[in-house]
């Protein structure tokens, strides 16, 4: 049984994450996003009443799914449509997640990991456990099916419509009734071998009908099970006077054979009951093979959408506009009021949004004043791109970009004791690994790369690498303080455009007012020959004098 809620034609198997996804998580601080996605926001009116505790399973699910990029607009729009169903039916989605989580929790209690199913069927306790598992499957599937049918009129995505259609086909009412009947018929076996201190008014007794022939030596042969069922009878204490009288009467009656415990006949009857139930459970194998993995897949895939709903609540919590991205061309990047979502959640601030419309460009160079918001701007694009490529909404009024399954980040790192070489060597080593793993539709985000050496040497390295990558068709977004590099690229761009050629390069700069104030807005601007570091020095001096 396939779930098909994350992909239209496959479940979550053999998925390939981004190369060096750990760097993407580190550079974009996605671990914060994963954690917040696992925590819901409970409101009381307009006010936030509570943020729930972390759900480790949802947190891990978001990490897994978000780091595996979708590779086509059809895949992205399919997942978006399922999420829109979830938004419109949030209670249903959370009930479904709760239901399937409880099923798997009870399965673990029954010893899912500790025992093999086939081995369990060879012992009485194992067979009883297997019957309990069957009952869990049947009840669980019925509950899931009921939830889907109750909300089917409001579910319009291909994902949920397909799930319900497959469940109706592979677990039809006829099949459901068949398993319910089987469980009812063998209930005597479970009751007989389950200790209970609860007083009972009735007890289940077996009625087993078998057909057989007489073989040589008056032995039974060609045994065939005709019927088995559990009959409800009034419970009597075997040590009571009435039970003893009834036992005496039965012993004098020719129509029956009294069975006393620990007698050969009693043990043989017990063996027959065991073999009959084991045979029946073997015939139930299709439900285990068909649905054994279904609950795992359903929980994982629904957990992802619960995490997405939680993120939407955090959008609302921090008053952030959001939208479902539109898939565009590779050389296109357009957004309105894009904000750095992770920073808003972590620092609880109202971030400044940026608007950008870059057409027919494969290289973006961002320069400008120190502390002007350039790195935040680059992270906001990176976070939005990851969220778009896993089907999530982004923190913007509008967002349109191409799809880049080969997505890389190369941010400068602080030196630490784990480094076995200098910072420049470490940067070049990471860049070399990126180059070795480039593929079709590659995007690289460079943040202050190669700034760990002199300005002159760093500019030469940056120019050579970025020029080669651009010529290879790689899209690059770079934030840099290497002004010689930026100026050289700008002069080449001007020369191409003067000759009537497309340069494929766009330049943005962090806006700075005449009084030195940073607006944290990125504007189209030629690279400047300063980062205005004196502004920061003067602000520090002014602040110290005031204090």
SESE-276243 format. One record per residue (C-alpha): residue number from 1; residue in one letter; y, x negated, z negated. Coordinates in steps of 0.001 Angstrom, whole numbers. Layout:
BEGIN
(pt NUM,'a',(Y,X,Z))
...
END
This chain:
BEGIN
(pt 1,'x',(0,0,0))
(pt 2,'x',(3263,-1543,1131))
(pt 3,'x',(6603,-1002,-578))
(pt 4,'x',(8999,-2147,2188))
(pt 5,'x',(12255,-1676,276))
(pt 6,'x',(13630,-5188,835))
(pt 7,'x',(12467,-5503,4440))
(pt 8,'x',(11582,-2829,6930))
(pt 9,'x',(8240,-4318,7937))
(pt 10,'x',(7163,-6735,5200))
(pt 11,'x',(6946,-7063,1456))
(pt 12,'x',(8137,-9980,-643))
(pt 13,'x',(5631,-12577,564))
(pt 14,'x',(5997,-16007,2153))
(pt 15,'x',(9777,-15950,1826))
(pt 16,'x',(11747,-19162,2418))
(pt 17,'x',(14848,-19826,283))
(pt 18,'x',(17898,-21832,1286))
(pt 19,'x',(17318,-25537,1481))
(pt 20,'x',(18493,-27109,-1797))
(pt 21,'x',(19177,-23708,-3288))
(pt 22,'x',(19690,-25412,-6666))
(pt 23,'x',(22861,-27059,-5309))
(pt 24,'x',(24113,-23718,-4021))
(pt 25,'x',(23538,-22179,-7463))
(pt 26,'x',(25277,-25092,-9188))
(pt 27,'x',(28242,-25357,-6816))
(pt 28,'x',(28926,-21609,-6708))
(pt 29,'x',(27967,-20924,-10369))
(pt 30,'x',(25508,-18278,-9210))
(pt 31,'x',(23529,-18533,-12457))
(pt 32,'x',(26359,-16528,-14037))
(pt 33,'x',(26015,-13876,-11341))
(pt 34,'x',(22234,-13670,-11869))
(pt 35,'x',(22715,-13204,-15600))
(pt 36,'x',(25417,-10574,-15255))
(pt 37,'x',(23294,-8695,-12703))
(pt 38,'x',(20662,-8281,-15409))
(pt 39,'x',(23138,-6692,-17840))
(pt 40,'x',(24362,-3144,-17326))
(pt 41,'x',(27753,-1816,-18355))
(pt 42,'x',(27654,1305,-20549))
(pt 43,'x',(30862,3308,-20449))
(pt 44,'x',(32281,5989,-22693))
(pt 45,'x',(34800,7764,-20548))
(pt 46,'x',(36963,5086,-18932))
(pt 47,'x',(36327,2481,-21630))
(pt 48,'x',(33482,-25,-21708))
(pt 49,'x',(31330,850,-24689))
(pt 50,'x',(28631,-1791,-24357))
(pt 51,'x',(27175,-4457,-22107))
(pt 52,'x',(23401,-4356,-22431))
(pt 53,'x',(21178,-7304,-23274))
(pt 54,'x',(19852,-9527,-20505))
(pt 55,'x',(16755,-8249,-18712))
(pt 56,'x',(14898,-11513,-17930))
(pt 57,'x',(12862,-9941,-15140))
(pt 58,'x',(15929,-8628,-13308))
(pt 59,'x',(17688,-11961,-13799))
(pt 60,'x',(14781,-13875,-12269))
(pt 61,'x',(14410,-11313,-9485))
(pt 62,'x',(18068,-11683,-8501))
(pt 63,'x',(17653,-15453,-8428))
(pt 64,'x',(14623,-15166,-6158))
(pt 65,'x',(15917,-12545,-3749))
(pt 66,'x',(19533,-13681,-3445))
(pt 67,'x',(18493,-17206,-2505))
(pt 68,'x',(16395,-16006,455))
(pt 69,'x',(18762,-15212,3352))
(pt 70,'x',(18297,-12303,5693))
(pt 71,'x',(18385,-13494,9284))
(pt 72,'x',(19547,-10508,11339))
(pt 73,'x',(22095,-7718,11197))
(pt 74,'x',(19215,-5205,11250))
(pt 75,'x',(17760,-6684,8051))
(pt 76,'x',(21151,-6705,6328))
(pt 77,'x',(21995,-3131,7304))
(pt 78,'x',(18497,-1957,6295))
(pt 79,'x',(18953,-3354,2798))
(pt 80,'x',(22492,-2006,2573))
(pt 81,'x',(21229,1487,3438))
(pt 82,'x',(18617,1349,658))
(pt 83,'x',(21291,190,-1787))
(pt 84,'x',(23565,3070,-761))
(pt 85,'x',(20706,5446,-1604))
(pt 86,'x',(20439,3734,-4992))
(pt 87,'x',(24177,4109,-5599))
(pt 88,'x',(23982,7829,-4882))
(pt 89,'x',(20841,8273,-7026))
(pt 90,'x',(21278,5787,-9843))
(pt 91,'x',(19378,7746,-12509))
(pt 92,'x',(16389,8027,-10173))
(pt 93,'x',(16353,4281,-9473))
(pt 94,'x',(16555,3378,-13151))
(pt 95,'x',(13821,5912,-14009))
(pt 96,'x',(11643,4433,-11265))
(pt 97,'x',(12179,905,-12601))
(pt 98,'x',(11404,2060,-16136))
(pt 99,'x',(8250,3866,-14986))
(pt 100,'x',(6762,982,-13027))
(pt 101,'x',(7715,-1510,-15764))
(pt 102,'x',(5833,598,-18310))
(pt 103,'x',(2804,771,-16013))
(pt 104,'x',(2652,-3015,-15701))
(pt 105,'x',(3267,-3482,-19416))
(pt 106,'x',(316,-1221,-20234))
(pt 107,'x',(-1807,-3027,-17656))
(pt 108,'x',(-1093,-6298,-19428))
(pt 109,'x',(-2090,-4718,-22750))
(pt 110,'x',(-5396,-3706,-21164))
(pt 111,'x',(-6068,-7365,-20397))
(pt 112,'x',(-4990,-7731,-16791))
(pt 113,'x',(-4629,-11503,-17002))
(pt 114,'x',(-7441,-12254,-19402))
(pt 115,'x',(-10309,-10536,-17616))
(pt 116,'x',(-11538,-10172,-14083))
(pt 117,'x',(-12125,-6574,-13065))
(pt 118,'x',(-15630,-7145,-11697))
(pt 119,'x',(-16693,-9077,-14773))
(pt 120,'x',(-15369,-6304,-17011))
(pt 121,'x',(-17671,-3753,-15403))
(pt 122,'x',(-20743,-5604,-16667))
(pt 123,'x',(-20122,-4736,-20307))
(pt 124,'x',(-19522,-1444,-22088))
(pt 125,'x',(-16115,-2545,-23386))
(pt 126,'x',(-15186,-3911,-19996))
(pt 127,'x',(-16207,-709,-18270))
(pt 128,'x',(-14213,1371,-20751))
(pt 129,'x',(-11198,-837,-20068))
(pt 130,'x',(-11670,-382,-16337))
(pt 131,'x',(-11686,3383,-16780))
(pt 132,'x',(-8438,3074,-18756))
(pt 133,'x',(-6940,1015,-15909))
(pt 134,'x',(-7999,3656,-13394))
(pt 135,'x',(-6381,6320,-15542))
(pt 136,'x',(-3223,4161,-15718))
(pt 137,'x',(-3145,3800,-11926))
(pt 138,'x',(-3693,7504,-11293))
(pt 139,'x',(-1084,8630,-13804))
(pt 140,'x',(1361,5950,-12667))
(pt 141,'x',(1043,6814,-8992))
(pt 142,'x',(1432,10505,-9773))
(pt 143,'x',(4593,9808,-11806))
(pt 144,'x',(6084,7619,-9055))
(pt 145,'x',(5231,10157,-6384))
(pt 146,'x',(6743,12964,-8455))
(pt 147,'x',(9976,10999,-8938))
(pt 148,'x',(10246,10356,-5208))
(pt 149,'x',(9620,13983,-4305))
(pt 150,'x',(12105,15244,-6882))
(pt 151,'x',(14833,13142,-5240))
(pt 152,'x',(13638,13155,-1618))
(pt 153,'x',(16414,15501,-507))
(pt 154,'x',(18992,12897,-1548))
(pt 155,'x',(17206,9791,-205))
(pt 156,'x',(18164,9103,3388))
(pt 157,'x',(17429,5416,3962))
(pt 158,'x',(14461,4309,6040))
(pt 159,'x',(13265,2325,3037))
(pt 160,'x',(12790,5248,649))
(pt 161,'x',(11747,7698,3363))
(pt 162,'x',(9057,5257,4492))
(pt 163,'x',(7870,4625,935))
(pt 164,'x',(7400,8328,266))
(pt 165,'x',(5656,8888,3612))
(pt 166,'x',(3201,6041,2940))
(pt 167,'x',(2536,7243,-596))
(pt 168,'x',(1891,10792,645))
(pt 169,'x',(-505,9412,3226))
(pt 170,'x',(-2366,6817,1160))
(pt 171,'x',(-2274,8790,-2104))
(pt 172,'x',(-2376,12338,-823))
(pt 173,'x',(-2853,15382,-3013))
(pt 174,'x',(-6525,15432,-2016))
(pt 175,'x',(-6999,11807,-3082))
(pt 176,'x',(-5050,12386,-6288))
(pt 177,'x',(-7184,15432,-7177))
(pt 178,'x',(-10352,13463,-6445))
(pt 179,'x',(-9439,10719,-8907))
(pt 180,'x',(-8276,13220,-11506))
(pt 181,'x',(-11678,14938,-11223))
(pt 182,'x',(-13522,11621,-11552))
(pt 183,'x',(-11581,10732,-14689))
(pt 184,'x',(-12318,14139,-16158))
(pt 185,'x',(-16020,13851,-15336))
(pt 186,'x',(-16479,10449,-16974))
(pt 187,'x',(-14210,11108,-19963))
(pt 188,'x',(-17323,11412,-22155))
(pt 189,'x',(-18055,7704,-21668))
(pt 190,'x',(-14610,6569,-22807))
(pt 191,'x',(-14608,8910,-25791))
(pt 192,'x',(-18102,7875,-26826))
(pt 193,'x',(-17218,4169,-26889))
(pt 194,'x',(-13721,4445,-28324))
(pt 195,'x',(-13339,4351,-32080))
(pt 196,'x',(-10947,6911,-33479))
(pt 197,'x',(-10086,8022,-36990))
(pt 198,'x',(-8369,11147,-35742))
(pt 199,'x',(-10228,14371,-36707))
(pt 200,'x',(-11608,16135,-33635))
(pt 201,'x',(-12262,19825,-33078))
(pt 202,'x',(-14240,19191,-29884))
(pt 203,'x',(-16189,16365,-28310))
(pt 204,'x',(-17036,15493,-24695))
(pt 205,'x',(-20739,15484,-23813))
(pt 206,'x',(-22174,14250,-20488))
(pt 207,'x',(-24024,16390,-17998))
(pt 208,'x',(-25741,14104,-15511))
(pt 209,'x',(-27925,15461,-12705))
(pt 210,'x',(-30053,13028,-10712))
(pt 211,'x',(-32570,13577,-7930))
(pt 212,'x',(-35601,11336,-7707))
(pt 213,'x',(-39163,11096,-6425))
(pt 214,'x',(-42387,9945,-8051))
(pt 215,'x',(-43499,6538,-6865))
(pt 216,'x',(-46796,4736,-7362))
(pt 217,'x',(-47854,4523,-10980))
(pt 218,'x',(-45890,7652,-11823))
(pt 219,'x',(-42673,5648,-11708))
(pt 220,'x',(-39376,7211,-10717))
(pt 221,'x',(-38149,6225,-7269))
(pt 222,'x',(-35357,7012,-4750))
(pt 223,'x',(-32986,7953,-7554))
(pt 224,'x',(-29841,9685,-6311))
(pt 225,'x',(-26879,10829,-8396))
(pt 226,'x',(-26250,14505,-7708))
(pt 227,'x',(-23634,15438,-10269))
(pt 228,'x',(-21925,14160,-13382))
(pt 229,'x',(-19364,15821,-15582))
(pt 230,'x',(-18113,15917,-19138))
(pt 231,'x',(-18623,19127,-21063))
(pt 232,'x',(-16414,19982,-23990))
(pt 233,'x',(-18359,21071,-27039))
(pt 234,'x',(-17480,21782,-30597))
(pt 235,'x',(-17622,18702,-32749))
(pt 236,'x',(-19968,18698,-35744))
(pt 237,'x',(-20373,15940,-38254))
(pt 238,'x',(-23874,14513,-37633))
(pt 239,'x',(-24406,14268,-41405))
(pt 240,'x',(-23537,17894,-42080))
(pt 241,'x',(-26195,20421,-43113))
(pt 242,'x',(-25598,22509,-39991))
(pt 243,'x',(-26193,19500,-37713))
(pt 244,'x',(-29448,18713,-39506))
(pt 245,'x',(-30650,22311,-39128))
(pt 246,'x',(-29746,22284,-35439))
(pt 247,'x',(-31591,18983,-35005))
(pt 248,'x',(-34697,20461,-36657))
(pt 249,'x',(-34604,23507,-34367))
(pt 250,'x',(-34193,21307,-31277))
(pt 251,'x',(-37216,19250,-32321))
(pt 252,'x',(-39355,22409,-32288))
(pt 253,'x',(-37999,23600,-28941))
(pt 254,'x',(-39929,22778,-25765))
(pt 255,'x',(-36840,23014,-23543))
(pt 256,'x',(-35222,19828,-24786))
(pt 257,'x',(-35863,16358,-26153))
(pt 258,'x',(-34082,15416,-29358))
(pt 259,'x',(-32432,11977,-29236))
(pt 260,'x',(-32121,9973,-32394))
(pt 261,'x',(-29953,6879,-32432))
(pt 262,'x',(-31654,3489,-32087))
(pt 263,'x',(-34761,5043,-30553))
(pt 264,'x',(-36072,3769,-27174))
(pt 265,'x',(-35272,7110,-25526))
(pt 266,'x',(-31727,7111,-26888))
(pt 267,'x',(-31109,3572,-25607))
(pt 268,'x',(-32508,4432,-22180))
(pt 269,'x',(-30207,7436,-21892))
(pt 270,'x',(-27257,5225,-22913))
(pt 271,'x',(-28263,2768,-20165))
(pt 272,'x',(-28347,5604,-17630))
(pt 273,'x',(-24851,6727,-18683))
(pt 274,'x',(-23561,3163,-18362))
(pt 275,'x',(-25073,2660,-14903))
(pt 276,'x',(-23809,6027,-13689))
(pt 277,'x',(-20250,5283,-14802))
(pt 278,'x',(-20405,1764,-13380))
(pt 279,'x',(-21591,3159,-10053))
(pt 280,'x',(-18745,5683,-10022))
(pt 281,'x',(-16185,2992,-10828))
(pt 282,'x',(-17546,851,-8008))
(pt 283,'x',(-16877,3788,-5689))
(pt 284,'x',(-13284,3814,-6981))
(pt 285,'x',(-12670,289,-5756))
(pt 286,'x',(-10325,1458,-2925))
(pt 287,'x',(-7635,2501,-5390))
(pt 288,'x',(-7656,-950,-6974))
(pt 289,'x',(-7546,-2819,-3660))
(pt 290,'x',(-4928,-477,-2194))
(pt 291,'x',(-2581,-310,-5154))
(pt 292,'x',(-3410,-3437,-7147))
(pt 293,'x',(-374,-5303,-5798))
(pt 294,'x',(1756,-2227,-5171))
(pt 295,'x',(3123,-1947,-8709))
(pt 296,'x',(4144,-5628,-8752))
(pt 297,'x',(5964,-5283,-5442))
(pt 298,'x',(7620,-2025,-6432))
(pt 299,'x',(8860,-3432,-9730))
(pt 300,'x',(10293,-6560,-8099))
(pt 301,'x',(11996,-4691,-5290))
(pt 302,'x',(13403,-1922,-7477))
(pt 303,'x',(14553,-4565,-10011))
(pt 304,'x',(16670,-6106,-7269))
(pt 305,'x',(18441,-2810,-6629))
(pt 306,'x',(18927,-2211,-10363))
(pt 307,'x',(20546,-5655,-10500))
(pt 308,'x',(22755,-4679,-7556))
(pt 309,'x',(23811,-1506,-9384))
(pt 310,'x',(24649,-3577,-12454))
(pt 311,'x',(26853,-5844,-10313))
(pt 312,'x',(28676,-2797,-8967))
(pt 313,'x',(29374,-1758,-12554))
(pt 314,'x',(30836,-5214,-13181))
(pt 315,'x',(33039,-4791,-10090))
(pt 316,'x',(34381,-1629,-11720))
(pt 317,'x',(34587,-3261,-15144))
(pt 318,'x',(36951,-5944,-13845))
(pt 319,'x',(38779,-3567,-11488))
(pt 320,'x',(37584,-5380,-8363))
(pt 321,'x',(37543,-3706,-4990))
(pt 322,'x',(34314,-4198,-3088))
(pt 323,'x',(32875,-3419,311))
(pt 324,'x',(29707,-3704,2334))
(pt 325,'x',(30169,-6653,4731))
(pt 326,'x',(29977,-6318,8491))
(pt 327,'x',(27986,-8805,10534))
(pt 328,'x',(30183,-10622,13033))
(pt 329,'x',(29987,-13596,15380))
(pt 330,'x',(29298,-17170,14298))
(pt 331,'x',(32856,-18319,15008))
(pt 332,'x',(34421,-15386,13159))
(pt 333,'x',(35559,-15159,9548))
(pt 334,'x',(37651,-12185,8498))
(pt 335,'x',(38325,-10766,5076))
(pt 336,'x',(40983,-8858,3163))
(pt 337,'x',(41762,-9509,-500))
(pt 338,'x',(38629,-11566,-1107))
(pt 339,'x',(38289,-12607,-4759))
(pt 340,'x',(36123,-15098,-6606))
(pt 341,'x',(33727,-12669,-8263))
(pt 342,'x',(31958,-15115,-10593))
(pt 343,'x',(35204,-16472,-12029))
(pt 344,'x',(36404,-12927,-12721))
(pt 345,'x',(33253,-12167,-14695))
(pt 346,'x',(33066,-15492,-16507))
(pt 347,'x',(36727,-15885,-17470))
(pt 348,'x',(37600,-12170,-17518))
(pt 349,'x',(40685,-12699,-15391))
(pt 350,'x',(42264,-10805,-12530))
(pt 351,'x',(41843,-13232,-9675))
(pt 352,'x',(44258,-13500,-6768))
(pt 353,'x',(42821,-12161,-3536))
(pt 354,'x',(43103,-13898,-186))
(pt 355,'x',(43251,-12497,3319))
(pt 356,'x',(42058,-14499,6293))
(pt 357,'x',(41447,-13778,9959))
(pt 358,'x',(39893,-16706,11782))
(pt 359,'x',(38622,-16061,15291))
(pt 360,'x',(36875,-18495,17647))
(pt 361,'x',(36915,-21296,15044))
(pt 362,'x',(34009,-23359,13754))
(pt 363,'x',(35985,-25755,11521))
(pt 364,'x',(38327,-24714,8717))
(pt 365,'x',(40365,-27421,6938))
(pt 366,'x',(42082,-26405,3682))
(pt 367,'x',(44682,-28728,2158))
(pt 368,'x',(47683,-28331,-115))
(pt 369,'x',(48901,-28591,-3657))
(pt 370,'x',(46705,-29635,-6545))
(pt 371,'x',(45657,-26720,-8768))
(pt 372,'x',(46608,-24372,-5950))
(pt 373,'x',(43326,-22448,-5851))
(pt 374,'x',(41674,-24221,-2892))
(pt 375,'x',(38282,-24737,-4562))
(pt 376,'x',(38349,-21183,-5920))
(pt 377,'x',(39085,-19951,-2401))
(pt 378,'x',(36134,-21903,-989))
(pt 379,'x',(33800,-20645,-3725))
(pt 380,'x',(34872,-17049,-3066))
(pt 381,'x',(33763,-17425,560))
(pt 382,'x',(30500,-19088,-434))
(pt 383,'x',(29657,-16385,-3007))
(pt 384,'x',(30538,-13627,-551))
(pt 385,'x',(28411,-15234,2167))
(pt 386,'x',(25367,-15456,-130))
(pt 387,'x',(25857,-11847,-1242))
(pt 388,'x',(26292,-10641,2328))
(pt 389,'x',(23151,-12458,3469))
(pt 390,'x',(21020,-10693,850))
(pt 391,'x',(22439,-7227,1511))
(pt 392,'x',(24881,-6964,-1397))
(pt 393,'x',(28512,-5795,-1351))
(pt 394,'x',(31257,-8409,-1829))
(pt 395,'x',(34513,-8531,-3812))
(pt 396,'x',(36913,-7733,-970))
(pt 397,'x',(38532,-4821,832))
(pt 398,'x',(36807,-5939,4037))
(pt 399,'x',(34527,-8825,4958))
(pt 400,'x',(33080,-9849,8306))
(pt 401,'x',(31233,-13047,9119))
(pt 402,'x',(28323,-14416,11082))
(pt 403,'x',(24871,-14930,9580))
(pt 404,'x',(23959,-18478,8568))
(pt 405,'x',(20372,-18821,7291))
(pt 406,'x',(20921,-22605,7160))
(pt 407,'x',(23609,-22511,4471))
(pt 408,'x',(24618,-25618,2508))
(pt 409,'x',(27169,-26605,-133))
(pt 410,'x',(28405,-30156,-748))
(pt 411,'x',(30740,-30211,-3746))
(pt 412,'x',(31882,-33334,-5544))
(pt 413,'x',(29969,-33936,-8780))
(pt 414,'x',(30878,-35526,-12046))
(pt 415,'x',(29165,-38807,-12738))
(pt 416,'x',(26422,-38534,-15340))
(pt 417,'x',(23613,-40593,-16825))
(pt 418,'x',(21088,-39066,-14403))
(pt 419,'x',(22718,-40788,-11436))
(pt 420,'x',(20894,-43931,-10363))
(pt 421,'x',(23718,-45086,-8089))
(pt 422,'x',(27466,-44732,-7609))
(pt 423,'x',(29091,-41383,-6898))
(pt 424,'x',(29755,-42187,-3245))
(pt 425,'x',(26134,-43211,-2700))
(pt 426,'x',(25050,-39962,-4363))
(pt 427,'x',(27359,-37939,-2103))
(pt 428,'x',(26132,-39696,1025))
(pt 429,'x',(22530,-39194,-50))
(pt 430,'x',(23074,-35438,-439))
(pt 431,'x',(24831,-35278,2912))
(pt 432,'x',(21965,-37145,4563))
(pt 433,'x',(19468,-34606,3213))
(pt 434,'x',(21631,-31767,4514))
(pt 435,'x',(21805,-33322,7985))
(pt 436,'x',(18021,-33751,8042))
(pt 437,'x',(17554,-30040,7297))
(pt 438,'x',(20154,-28504,9598))
(pt 439,'x',(18939,-25695,11819))
(pt 440,'x',(20273,-23024,14074))
(pt 441,'x',(23232,-21109,12632))
(pt 442,'x',(24199,-23699,10028))
(pt 443,'x',(27183,-23425,7697))
(pt 444,'x',(28368,-26165,5331))
(pt 445,'x',(30944,-25789,2563))
(pt 446,'x',(32531,-29131,1646))
(pt 447,'x',(34631,-29306,-1494))
(pt 448,'x',(36500,-32583,-2069))
(pt 449,'x',(33645,-34463,-417))
(pt 450,'x',(33967,-38270,-118))
(pt 451,'x',(36972,-38359,-2460))
(pt 452,'x',(35104,-40741,-4784))
(pt 453,'x',(36219,-43784,-2846))
(pt 454,'x',(39596,-44916,-1492))
(pt 455,'x',(41656,-42488,557))
(pt 456,'x',(41343,-44669,3629))
(pt 457,'x',(37571,-45178,3418))
(pt 458,'x',(36934,-41536,2433))
(pt 459,'x',(38973,-40302,5396))
(pt 460,'x',(36975,-42425,7841))
(pt 461,'x',(33655,-41211,6399))
(pt 462,'x',(34783,-37560,6382))
(pt 463,'x',(36091,-37748,9956))
(pt 464,'x',(32931,-39326,11379))
(pt 465,'x',(30558,-36909,9635))
(pt 466,'x',(32555,-33721,10214))
(pt 467,'x',(33290,-34619,13836))
(pt 468,'x',(29595,-35187,14543))
(pt 469,'x',(28561,-31964,12773))
(pt 470,'x',(31189,-29933,14639))
(pt 471,'x',(30033,-31275,17973))
(pt 472,'x',(26481,-30272,17004))
(pt 473,'x',(27605,-26647,16583))
(pt 474,'x',(27651,-26564,12765))
(pt 475,'x',(30293,-24361,11162))
(pt 476,'x',(32221,-26223,8454))
(pt 477,'x',(34648,-25057,5792))
(pt 478,'x',(36205,-27996,3977))
(pt 479,'x',(38680,-28366,1132))
(pt 480,'x',(40075,-31879,1080))
(pt 481,'x',(42712,-34192,-399))
(pt 482,'x',(41896,-36833,2220))
(pt 483,'x',(45230,-36444,3964))
(pt 484,'x',(44622,-39138,6589))
(pt 485,'x',(41487,-37318,7672))
(pt 486,'x',(43254,-33943,7788))
(pt 487,'x',(46204,-35373,9713))
(pt 488,'x',(43925,-37016,12279))
(pt 489,'x',(42029,-33752,12892))
(pt 490,'x',(45354,-31887,13154))
(pt 491,'x',(46769,-34314,15735))
(pt 492,'x',(43646,-34003,17867))
(pt 493,'x',(43851,-30222,17609))
(pt 494,'x',(47490,-30203,18689))
(pt 495,'x',(46671,-32401,21672))
(pt 496,'x',(43833,-30104,22797))
(pt 497,'x',(45924,-26968,22463))
(pt 498,'x',(48810,-28613,24343))
(pt 499,'x',(46355,-29299,27171))
(pt 500,'x',(45315,-25629,27175))
(pt 501,'x',(41929,-26246,25515))
(pt 502,'x',(40370,-24366,22605))
(pt 503,'x',(40313,-26610,19548))
(pt 504,'x',(37958,-24517,17430))
(pt 505,'x',(39834,-25669,14307))
(pt 506,'x',(41950,-23719,11803))
(pt 507,'x',(44195,-25160,9080))
(pt 508,'x',(45084,-23449,5828))
(pt 509,'x',(47100,-24698,2908))
(pt 510,'x',(47494,-23656,-715))
(pt 511,'x',(50881,-21966,-896))
(pt 512,'x',(53519,-23629,-3116))
(pt 513,'x',(56917,-22152,-3847))
(pt 514,'x',(60069,-24283,-3749))
(pt 515,'x',(60126,-24424,-7539))
(pt 516,'x',(56573,-25821,-7543))
(pt 517,'x',(54894,-22573,-8589))
(pt 518,'x',(51403,-21968,-7181))
(pt 519,'x',(50655,-18508,-5783))
(pt 520,'x',(46921,-19282,-5268))
(pt 521,'x',(47270,-17860,-1767))
(pt 522,'x',(45984,-19688,1294))
(pt 523,'x',(48355,-19599,4284))
(pt 524,'x',(48189,-20980,7804))
(pt 525,'x',(49936,-24328,7596))
(pt 526,'x',(49702,-27822,9002))
(pt 527,'x',(48302,-30465,6606))
(pt 528,'x',(50976,-31899,4338))
(pt 529,'x',(51193,-35554,3416))
(pt 530,'x',(51199,-34883,-326))
(pt 531,'x',(49226,-32881,-2865))
(pt 532,'x',(52316,-32434,-5054))
(pt 533,'x',(50715,-34119,-8019))
(pt 534,'x',(54178,-34675,-9537))
(pt 535,'x',(54420,-30914,-10088))
(pt 536,'x',(51555,-31099,-12554))
(pt 537,'x',(53047,-34177,-14242))
(pt 538,'x',(56415,-32487,-14656))
(pt 539,'x',(54814,-29297,-16005))
(pt 540,'x',(52901,-31319,-18594))
(pt 541,'x',(56060,-33175,-19671))
(pt 542,'x',(57999,-29903,-19878))
(pt 543,'x',(55265,-28258,-21935))
(pt 544,'x',(55082,-31212,-24355))
(pt 545,'x',(58864,-31110,-24900))
(pt 546,'x',(58779,-27392,-25590))
(pt 547,'x',(56056,-27917,-28193))
END
